């Protein structure tokens, strides 16, 4: 599967936030060698983005004081 472009186009929230979240999630998945990457035969960023768009994984913004 490729990068979820349809979901990206339909995304109504802050695109910068979801991009940063996908990058960080992809980093996490690569570090632990997540089996979902191999199972989908996809690039790690594509899998991470799909997880965020389908809300399998959620994110939140932490405010720094």
Beta strands, then each sheet from edge to edge (+ up, - down):
end
